[in-house]
């Protein structure tokens, strides 16, 4: 069984000037399509499709130093984002200034080949740090992209064989701030507080106006967080056959005073990693409703009077059920309830035994 996967490799820095020039041409095409779309809507009341916009950019690739398929991909992307955001005009792509857009050069299947250990596109060959063995894959669509530090990457979509996980059993995961993730088996991912750890150095660099240093610190924070989440998610995927996660929403909590801590924890990134790794390993991944999971007893399933309640109960890390007498770790109890909700545990018990 085959499945698509995006591989990201870094392009050597000596190719950055050429890629930036191509990215400026992409920005020019994007802005031209933006103005063209607005004018068509204003004068004719018509939204141009990607096919319609292709006719206006046809033949301009040679003068701009772009592949013809790159022009088509820009049109497709513009039409897709215009429909997604429901806007008559999208933001302009800026090639300079304080708010300049990060470089982006899309391409379609067949526009990029692997030759002699290099990625070849539009008559140019780019050396990369090949950490995947790209020669064994057949490239499909993809793009060249730039990060905030000016480093360029080649992203290619390839087909890989699905390798089923040998893991057994199921696990529930409760997301939190004290520990980023707590599993129903007691395993915890400690909150590294990567942003808080480097916040003082980041403030010094910002006050001194050292933009390169500031970007490097931000990148280090992101890399440390991503490494921890990658390792934790990989361990879970290798160990279990089912993974159930609570549906806590970081996008809602970032509007609260806890915003900085929520963003530093990386809940959304962890869910994304688990989702695509589970899909690639052929195991079950499910996001379940986590209401009352911290208050219900995972042993007897009731809502005892001794449960932690409201904001005042957030500091209660352990509590004892007044109905069955079992003592719970707050997060582990919530993770077990999430696991039970993922399995669809009957609320009123088993009818046969109840009768």
SULHUMO-V340435 format. One line per field, one symbol per residue. psi: psi as a letter, one per 40 degrees, with the letter a starting at -180 (. if undefined). Layout:
# SULHUMO-V340435
psi: ???
This chain:
# SULHUMO-V340435
psi: hiiiihhhihiideeddddddddddddddddddddddddddddefhhhidddddddeheedddefiidddddddddddddddddefidhiiihheiadfiiiihgiiiheehihhfeihhhfeihhhigheegdeeihibiaihiiadeeiiihhihihihhhiieiiaiiihhhaddhdhhieeehihihefddddedddddddddefgdddddddddddddddddddddddddddddiehhhiifhhdddeeeieedddddddfddddddddddddddefihhhhihehededihedeeigideihiaddedehdiihhedeehhihdddddddddddddefhhdeahdddd.
